[in-house]
Amino acid sequence: MYKYFPHTAANIQEMLAVVGSDTLDQLYCDVPEHIIYNKEYNLNEQMSEQEIRNYFNALAEKNQKLCCFAGAGAYDHYTPSVISYLTNRSEFQTAYTPYQPEISQGTLRYIFEFQSMICNLTGMDVANASMYDGATATAEAVMMMVASAKGGAKKVLVSATLNPLARRVVDTYAKFHGIELQTIKEQDGATSLQDMECLLAQGGVAGVILQQPNIYGIIEDYSGFADRIHNAKALLAMNVNPSALAVIKTPAELGADIVCGDGQSLGIPLTFGGPYVGFMACRKDLVRKMPGRIVGATTDTEGRRAFVLTLQAREQHIRRNKATSNICSNQSLMALWVTIYLSIMGKEGLKEVNDLSYCGAHYLFDSLMATGKFSKLFDKPFLNEFAVDYKGDAAKLQKFMIDNGILAGVRLKDIKADAGDSTLLFAVTEQRTKEEIDNFVGLINKAAL
Amino acid sequence: MKYYDKLIFELSVPGRVGYSLPKNRFDKYSIDNLDKNLKRESELELPSVGELDAVRHYTNLSQMNFGVDTGFYPLGSCTMKYNPKINEEICSMPQFAALHPLQPAECAQGALEIYYNLAKSLAAISGLSEFTLNPFAGAHGELTGLMIMRQYHILRGDTKRTKVIVPDSAHGTNPASAAVAGLEIVEVKSTPGGTVSIEDLKPLLDDSIAGIMMTNPNTLGIFESEIPQIAQLVHAAGGLLYYDGANLNPMLGKCRPGDMGFDIMHINLHKSFSTPHGGGGPGCGPVGVRAGLEELLPAPHVRKDNNGKFHIESTDDSFGSISQYFGNFGVMLRAYTYILSLGKENIKYVGPLSVLNANYVKESLKDCYELPIEGVCKHEFVFDGLKDKSTGVTTLDVAKRLLDYGYHAPTIYFPLLFHQAIMIEPTETESKETLDAFINVMRLVAKEASENPEMVKSAPHNTPITRVDDLKAAKQPILKYRDF
C-alpha cells in the first residue's frame, strides 16, 4: 500500500463485499474491454521524499540565478515574509471555492478585502474576486466592452503601446469571439490621440484599450482620451500596473470605465510566470456585465455580518452559454497574497516602494547614458522601467551579462516585432541596491560594443 | 470554528506600519519630481496595521474556513483529495521563485525540463501525443481545447463547422466555454440510464458540427460505455471529440481518453493531480491533443531538441496564446511532485480505489436516499434527495445539516437532470473509518429529517454563521468596504 491510500487489504475486501464485487477490476465491468489499459504507464518508479528533494534540487541547479533588471510585465519586487507564512495555512490553501458561506467566511472576507483594495487603488466602484492573469483579464475586458456596447458595435481599438504579450492573448480571444481589433498607432513612445480620433470617427467602436505605464515604461499623458472615447459612445478599459497606482493618476481620474491588469507587482514572486493574479474593476453600472466571482456583504439569520458570493446570475453555472464569460474560478490564494501584501505595506509602504523603484530606475538610466554606449529612445516620463538603444549588439551584451550573473533587461524585439534590433527594456525595483546597479554599469563599461 | 467579525480596514490606526524597506540611497532622485499632471490626486486608503495585527487577523480569518486538512469533502465533480505537503515544499523552493519568465531558455533549462516532463507524463497517462500546460484552470483548458478544435477546421478550410454538441448533463462551463470560443451549442439528450443517447446524437451530426464535448464518466458518475461508437460516428461526420477531464480521476490506471477515441482533452491538476484548490485557485488546466494536432497548441510551447536542450517555440499553425507567460508554473511543480511520488506502481490504483470508495458510500446509503440510477458507478454518484419526500426537508437542508457534523456539503442541485441532486465523490485518499463515519452521519440526518424536520431545515447551527440572506446581498450590493 501507499502513503496516500489508507485502505488495508482487509478494508478493500470488506468494502468490495458491501459493493457486491469480487475484485477492483470488476468495478470497471462497464468499460469495454478493448479500451481497458492493462499496462503500466510510461512513467518513473515511485520516489521517496528524499529522492524527490534531490531530484528537484538538481533541476533547480540547471536554472541560472540572475540579478534581475527585467520587467515587461513581471517585476522582481520584495515580498514580506509574513505572506507565505499566512497563505500557506492549510485552512486557506486546501479550501474549495466558497459556495458554503457558513464554513468559508475566511475566504469570503479576504476576497471582500481584496475587492475593496483594488477599488481603492484604481478608484473604481466595483472589483471582482480576481482573474487568471493580466493578459486574460484584458481579453475579458475586450469581450465585456463588446457585450456592453449599444447598437451591436463589435470593434475594439487597442493602443500599440499595450504589452505585446497581453496583446497576443487579446488577439486570440478576439479572433474566436468574432471581435474586430484595430491598432491605435504610437508616436514617440505614446498612444497617438490623433490616430485614435481617426479610428473612432469611422464608427462602430465598442471600446478602447490603453495601458499605463505602457510597454516602454512610459507614464502616458492620457488627458483628453476618455472624453473623446465617450463622445464616440465607446468605453475605455485601461490595463494598469496596480503598484504604480499608489503614485500615478488612477484610471478613475482618467475617466476609465473598466480597469484590468496583473497583480504580480504587488509582492508576488516571479516563479517563471505564475501563479500571478489578474484583476478587474469597473463602474457600478457595468457590474452586471463583469465576468468572474464577486463577494458581497449581507447578514445571517441571526443578523450577524456575513459575506457571500453574489450577483451570480451573471455566471456560467446559471447562465450556461449566455454567461458573460466562462470563468468559474479565480486565483483566490494569490488574491489573498496581494491582500496581505497591501495590508502589510499600507499606503506609505507602497509609495516608498514606488519611490525606491523610481529612483533606482532613474539612477540606472543616467548611469547608462553616462557610459556613452546607449542612446535615448524617447523623452517621456517613466516610473521604474525604460527603453533605450544600445549602440552595439544587444544580444551579445545580454549574453555577456548572463555570464556575469545579470539579467540585462528584455530585448524588446523578442516580444515586440516592430522594435529595433538593439532596443533594451530595463526595469528596476526596490530590491536592486545601488551596489548592484553600479556593478551592472561597471560591466557595461567593460563590455565590448 | 468561532465567529470573528473584523475586516483589516477596521484594525487600521493612522501612523502604524507593518513593513520595512531599505533606506533610499539615490540622493538626488525623488518621485516628487514626477510631473504633477501625472500624479495620483485621490487619497489612497490602504490599512495601516502592524505586522502582528495582520498575522492575527488572517489567522483568525483562516479559522472560519473548512479545508481538506480540517475535514472530509464529499464534493461531487471536484475531486477534493488530500494535498500532499511535499508538493508545497517543492513549490516553495526559492530557486524557482526567483525565475523571471522572460529569462532566456538557456538559463532556465531546469524549469523548462519540469514543464516538458510533466507534459510528457500527462501524455502517457491520457494516451495522447502532446500537452500544453499554459491554461490556468479547467474552464480555461476547455476554452483552449475548443480553440484548437476550431483552428483544426479553419486550417482545413472547413469554416462552416461552428456548432459543438454538449450533453444535457454537462458541467455549466462547457456551454459557456463554447460560447466564448465562438461556437454555437447543440444539446444532446441523455437516455433514462443517464448516458448520451446515440439515437438523439445521430441526426445532429452534419457538416456544421465542429465536435462534441463529453466527460467520461459523465457527471452522474456513469461510464459512457458506447464511447467507441460515439467516437466513430463523430469522426465519420468530420468532427472532433473533446474530453472534459474534470472526471479523469477514476480513469487513472484503467482507461485512457486517447484510447476511448478522444482527440483533445484538458486535465484539472487541482483535481486528479492533488494540487490544492486554494479557495478557488490558482489551478492549472493542461490541454492535450492526439498525434497530428500538436502544431495547433498555443504559444509559448516547450520542446526538446535532439541534444536534450529545451526551447520555447511558437508554431505557425498555433491558434494563438491564452496566457501572458507559461501558465501557473507553481501548480505544475506540485503536480509533477505528485506524479513522481506515486510513480507508475501506485498511480494505477488511484482510479480503482476512488471507484471503490464511491460505490461503497452509494451502497451504504441507498436505502435512505433516492438512487435514481442503479448499477456500478465510477468516482461519484448522484442521489435525488431523501427517500422520504414527505418531510419537506430538501437537499439544501441536508447539505447544511452536514456542516454541523463537521463535513463539507456534497455538490447539490447538479447535474440538472434531477431536482434534488446530491452528488457525492469521496476520492481515494479517504479511509474506511472516515467513510463509515460519514455514512453514519448521512443516515442520522435522514432520521432527523423524519423526526425533527424543522431542526434540519434551519441548519446549520454549529457554524460561525448561520444561513445568509442571499437576496439582500444581491438587491443592496455591498461589494467593498466603503459601501458600508
Interface residues (C-beta under 8 A of the other chain):
Chain A: Y2 Y4 F5 P6 H7 N11 I12 E14 M15 L16 V18 V19 G20 S21 L24 D25 L27 Y28 C29 D30 V31 P32 H34 I35 I36 Y37 E40 Y41 N42 L43 N44 E45 Q46 M47 E49 I52 R53 Y55 F56 N57 L59 A60 E61 K62 N63 Q64 K65 L66 C68 A70 A72 G73 A74 D76 Y78 P80 V82 S84 Y85 L86 N88 R89 S90 E91 F92 Q93 T94 A95 Y96 T97 P98 Y99 Q100 P101 E102 I103 S104 Q105 G106 T107 R109 Y110 F112 E113 Q115 S116 M117 C119 N120 L121 G123 D125 V126 A127 A129 S130 Y132 D133 G134 A135 T136 M143 N163 L165 A166 R168 V169 D171 T172 Y173 K175 F176 H177 G178 I219 D221 S223 L245 A246 V247 I248 K249 T250 A252 E253 D262 P269 L270 T271 F272 G273 G274 P275 V277 V287 R293 I294 V295 G296 A297 T298 T299 D300 T301 E302 R304 R305 A306 V308 T310 L311 A313 Q316 H317 I318 R319 R320 N321 K322 A323 S325 N326 I327 C328 S329 N330 Q331 S332 L333 M334 L336 T339 I340 L342 S343 I344 M345 G346 K347 E348 G349 L350 K351 E352 V353 N354 D355 L356 Y358 C359 G360 H362 Y363 P381 L383 Q398 I402 L407 V410 D414 I415 E430 T433 K434
Chain B: M1 Y3 Y4 D5 L7 I8 F9 V17 G18 Y19 L21 P22 N24 R25 F26 Y29 S30 I31 L34 D35 N37 L38 K39 R40 E41 S42 L44 E45 L46 P47 S48 V49 E51 A54 V55 H57 Y58 T59 L61 S62 Q63 M64 N65 F66 G67 V68 D69 T70 Y73 L75 C78 M80 K81 Y82 N83 P84 I86 E88 E89 I90 S92 M93 Q95 F96 A97 A98 L99 H100 P101 L102 Q103 P104 E106 C107 A108 Q109 G110 A111 E113 I114 S121 A124 I125 G127 F136 A137 G138 A139 H140 E142 L143 M147 R150 G172 T173 P175 A176 S177 A178 A179 V180 A181 G182 I185 I222 F223 S225 I227 P228 G253 K254 C255 R256 D259 M260 S274 P276 H277 G278 G279 G280 G281 P282 G283 P298 A299 F319 G320 S321 I322 S323 Q324 Y325 F326 G327 N328 F329 G330 V331 L333 T337 I339 L340 S341 L342 G343 K344 E345 N346 I347 K348 Y349 P352 L353 V355 L356 N357 N359 Y360 E363 S364 G375 V376 A399 K400 L403 H408 A409 F414 E428 T429 E430 S431 K432 S458 P460 T463 P464 I465 T466 R467 V468 D469 D470 K472 A473 A474 P477 I478 L479 K480 Y481 R482 D483 F484
